[in-house]
C-alpha cells in the first residue's frame, strides 16, 4: 500500500529539536479515501516497517519519534512490530481513540515496556484524567485561554506530563507562549524570518555571499574562488578534506587551487553551495539547515515527475536558497538581491510563478502534511504516491549520509516498502 510520511520537528525553549511527530497519508487522499478509513488493521505493518527501515538517524536525527496509533494498534503487540529503541518511541493517541478501560490497560503495559505516551487534540480534558499517571506529553493549542486551562488542569491533577504547544507559526507567538509555560513547541516559527531593517550582514556572511556569487557564475574563475574560500579557515579545511577523501589517489592535495583544478566547476559548485548554506545557518536552529538540504534534494528528486528533469540542478539550488530569508532575517526579495541566481529561481521563490514555482509549492505542501492538496496535484499530473514518497525517502536517507550518519542502503532493499 502506498504511503506518504513527513516528520515534523518539536522544539524546546532553546529552539533545539527534541523529537519529531509523523504526519502521514495512506494512498491518494482524493482517490482512496475509503482505504484510509478501513486500513487500520493493515497500516500497522506498513507504518512500523517504514520506521524500522529508515531508522531514527535519518528520520529524527536519533531523537524521539511520535507515532500515531489506532485502537487496533493498541490491541496488538506493538513491541513486536517496532524495532527501534522503545525509549525513543512515543505512542500518540488522539480523539479518535476510545479511552476505555481496555485502552488504559494497554497504555499501562506499553509504559512498563519503556514506550512513552502522548495525547493530541482532546477537547474534554477530564476524559484524560485516568491516563494522566501514564502520560508523558499533551499537545495543546497555542491560544492563551486554551494553554492556561491545560496548565491549570495538569497542576490540579498533579500531573507531570509536558505540554507541546502546536501551530506556533511566528517568532512572536513563540516568545509569548514560552513565557507562559509551554515546554515544547511545534509550528513554522523556526522557518519564518525575523525581519530587522537594521541588521547588517556579519563579515562571515558577506564572505559567504561573495562565495555563492562566485560559484553561481556560469564560468567562474577558480583562482577567485580559492581567494574567497581562504577567508574562512574552517570552510577551507572542510573543502580539502572532502576532496582528499573523494578524489585523491596517489597523494594528498595540499592547496585550494590544486583541489579546485582536480574536481572541476560542477562539483565545486554543488559542494560549496551546500556547505555554505549549512555554515550560514549556525546562528539558527539546526532544523533550518536540515530543512534546506532535504528540501533541495527533494526538489531535485521530483524534477522528472514535473517533466523538469533537465533542470534538476537549478531545482536543487531553488530548494537550498528557499530559506535564505530565514538565514539573513530579511525578506526573500532582499535576500535574493544579494546572491546571483537564475531569474526562474527568483520568480519561483518570490511568487511561486512559473514551472519551478509549482515544484516549490508542491514541496512545501508535502512538508506541511497537507495531503489533500498534495493528492490533488498528483491526480492532475498523474503522479503516483509511491513515486512522491520514494523521492522524499531518498532525500531523507541522503541527508543522513551527508551528515555522516550510518544507514544501511544496500541494493534495492530500501524500496521494498515503497512498492
N, C-alpha and C positions, 0 to 999 in steps of 0.2 A: 504494500500500500504506500502511496506517495505521502510525503510529509514535508512541511516547511517549519523550520525552527530558527529562532533568534534568541541569544542570551542577552538580557537587559541588565545593566550594572546597578548595584546597590552600594551607596557610598556612606562613609561615616562623616562626622562633623568636620574632619580634616580633609574631606573630599578624596579620601583613599578608598578604593574599591574593596568591599568586604565579601562580595559574592555576586551571583547573577541568578535571576529567575528566568525561566524559559517561557517564552510565548510561542505557541505552535498552532499549526493548522494541518489537518489531515485531508489531503486531496485539495481540489479546487473548491473554494468556498461557494462559488456560484453553481458549479456543475454537479457537485457531490455533497450537497448539504445533508442529505439523508444519511450518508455514510458517517458524517461527523457525529451524528446522534446515536447511531447503532453500533459504533465501532469500539465502545468501551471495553468489551471483552477481549478484543484483539489488539488494541492500541498499546497495551502494556508491553508486549514483547517488542514491538516496533520502537516505542519511545525509549525503553531502557536499553535496547540494543544500540540505539543511537548514542546514548550517554556512555555506554560501555565501550563502544568502538572508538569514538572520538576522544574520550578521556577528558579528565578535568584540566590537564595542562592546556590543551588547545581551546577547550570550551569556556573555562572560567579562570584561566591563569592559576589553576590549583587552589582557587578559593571555593567557598561554599556554593552549592547549586540548589536552587529551589525548584522542585519538580512537582507540577500539578498532579494530583491523584484523584481518581473517582472512587465511589463506594465499592465498585467491583475490584479495583486495585487493592483497596484496603482489606478486602475479604480474602485476597490471595497471599501467598508467601512472597512478598515483595523482595525480601532479603535474598531470595534465590535468583532474582532477575537483575538485581543491581550489584555490579561487581566493583564499583568504585568505593572508596573509603566511606563507610556509613557515617562517620563523624563529620563529614563534609556534605552530607545529603540532608536536605530539609524537605519533608513532605508538605505540600501546600494544599490546604483544603479551602474551598470556597462555599458560597451559599447554596450551591447545587448538591453539596454533600448532606446526607441525612445525619444529623447529630444525635444518633440513637445511642442506647446503652451498648449495643454491639460495636458501634464506631468507637466509643470510649474505650472499650476493652482492647480493640486493635491498636488504638493510639498509645495506650499504656505499653503494650507489647513492643511496639516499634521504638518507643523511648528507651525501654530497657535494653534494646539491642544497639543503642548508640545513635539512632537516627534522631533528627530534630523535627519539630512540628511547628507549622505556621498557619495562620488563618487569614483569609483575604476576602474583602467585600461582604462582611456580615453587618446587616443593618441593626439587628437586635443583639446588643452586646450580652444581654442576660442569657442568651442561648449558649454562650461560650463559658459560662461560669463553671460547669463541671469539668471543662477541659483546661482551665487555667493552670492547674498544678503541673500540667504536662506540655504547656505551650511555651515556645521559645520566642516566637515573633508574631506580631499582629500588624497587618497592613492597614493603614487608615488614610483618609483624605487629608489634603493639606490645609483645608479651610479651618480657621482657628476655632470656631464653635465645635466642630467635629473633633478636632485634635484634643482640645481641652476636656471634652466629655470622655474621650477614651482614656486620657491620663487619669482623670478622677475615678473612672471605673476600675482601672488597674490598682490605683492606690487603695480604694475602698476594699478591694478583694485581696490586698497584699500580694499581688501577682508580680512575678519577676520578668514577665515577658517584655521584650524590647519592641519599641514602635518603629515601623518602617513607613515613613510618610511618602505617599505616592503622588505622581503628577507634579513634582516640583520642577517647573519648567523655566524659571528665571532665577538669576542670582539674588534678586530682591526677595523672592519667596523663600529661597534657601536661607538667607540671613535672618528673616523674620521667624521662620519656623524653627531653626536650630536654636534660637534663643529661648523658645517656649518650652522645649523639652523633647523634641524628636531625637531618636537615637541614630536612625539610619534614613537614607533618602534615595528616592527613585524619581527619575524625570530627565528632562532635556537641559537642565541648568548648566551642566558641565560643557555642553557644546553650544552655548549661547555667548557671544562676545559681550564683554563689559565695555561699552563704548566710552572712551575717555579722550576728549579732544586734545588734552594737554599731556598726552602720554607718548613722548618721543621714543623712537627705536633705540635700544641699547646698542653699544658698539658691536657686540657679538651678533645681534640681529641684523645690523647694517651689513656686516661681513657675509652673513648667510644670504641676504637678499642679493648681494653682488655675485655670490657664487651661483645662485639659482639663475640669475640673469645671464651669467657666462655660459652655463651648460645648456640653457634653453635656446641659445642661438643655433641656427641651422648648421653652421660650420664653425664651431667655437675654437678658439686658439688654446692649444694645450699648455703653452707657456703661461698665458694669463690665468688659466685655470690653476696651475701649480702655485702661482704667486698668491692667489686669493686663499687657497686651501691652507697654505703655510701660516696664515694669520691665526689659525686655530690648531694648536698642537694636538689636542685630543682627536680632532677630526682627521688630522694628518696620520696619526698612529693607526686609527681605525681603517683608514683607506689602505695603508701599506699592509696591514695585517690581512685585509680582505684579498688583496692582490697576491700576496705571498701564499696564502692558503689555497687560492683557486687557480693561479696561473703560473707560479714559479715552478721550474722543473730542476735544472741543474744547479742553480744558485739563487740566493735570496736577492730580492730587489731592494735597493738602498735609497733611491731618490724618488720624489714625486714625479719628476719629468720622465724617468725611466718607466715607472709604473703606468703613467698615462699613455705612453707610447706602446706599452705592452698590451693593454686591454682595449684601447680604442675608444672613440667618442660615444658609441651607443651604450656600452657597458658602463662607462664613466657616468653618463647622464642618468641612467637608471639607478645606479647605486647612490650617487651623490644626492639626488632629489629625495630619495627615501631617508638617507642618513641625516640630511639637513632638516627635513621635516620632523624627524624624531628629536633631533637636538634642540630645535626651536621650541619644542613642547615642554622643555624641562621645568618651566615655571607653571605649567598647567597640570591638571590631573593626568596620570599615566593613561587613563582611558581615552584621552584625546588623541594621543599617538596611536594607540591600538585602533581606534575608530578610523583614523585617516588611512592607515595601511590596509586594514581589512576592506574598507570602502574602495580604495584604489584597486585592489586585486579583484574584488567582486565586479567592479565596473569593467575591468579588463576581461574577466571571465564570461560576462554575459554579452560581450560585443557581438558575437556571432548570432545570438538569439534575437538581436535587434538589427541584424543584417548590416553590422558595422565592423566586421572582422578586420578590415584593413585599417581601422582607426584604433586598434587595441591600445597602442602606446599613448595616444592622446587621451583616451578614456581613463587609463591608469593615472595619468597626470591630473586629469579633472578630479578624480576621487581624492587624490592626495592633497590638492590645493583647495578642496572644498571646505577645509577647516582653517584656512589661512586667516579669516576674520577673527576666529576664536583665539588663535595664537597671538595675533597682533592687537587684539582688543580694539578693533575698528570695524567699519562696515566692509562688506565683501567688495564693494565698488572701490573703496580706497585701498584695500589690501591688494587687489589685482592691479592697481596702478603702479605698485612697487615692484612688480615682477613681470617678466616677459612671458606671456603665454599666448597661444593662438587665439584669435578672435572668437572662434567657435566655442572654446572653453569658457571664455569670459561671458559670452552670451548665455551659455548654459547655467553657469553658477550664479549669475545675477538675476536672470529672469526665467530660467528653465526653458528658454527658447531653443529652437532647432532640434535635430535628432539627438544630439548629445544631452540636451536638457531633458529629453524623455527618459534616457537611461538614468540620469541623475535623480529625477523624481522617483522612478521605479525603485532605485536602490534605497532611497530614504523611506519610502513606504514599507519596504521589506524590513528595514531596521526597526521601524516603529511597530511592526507586527500588525499592520493594517491589512489584514488578509483579504478582505472583500475587494478592496481596490487593487491589490496585487493580482488577485484572481481575475478581475475584470480585464486588466491589461493583458494578462496571459491568454485569456479567451480571444480577445481582439487580435492578438499577434500569433495565435495558435502555438503558444509555448507550453511545454509540459512542465508540471510541477516538479517532477524528478530532475529536470534539467536546471530549473531555477535553484533548487536546493543543492544539486551537485556543484554548481558554480559557487554557492556560498560556503558549502562544506570545504571545498578546496581552498577558499580564501582563509578560512579559519585554520586549517592544518598548515597552510603555507606560512601564516603569521607565526604559528607555534615553532616552526622550523627556523625562521629567521631570527627569532629571539633565543635561539639555542635551547629550545625545549626538546625533549625526547618524545618521538611519536613513531609508532610502527606504521609504516606506509608501504609495505612490500606488495609488489604485484598489483592485482586488481581487487584485493580484498577490501580496500576502503570503500568500494562502491556496492558492496553486497546489499546493504540495507536500503541503498538508494533505489535499486532495481525493484 
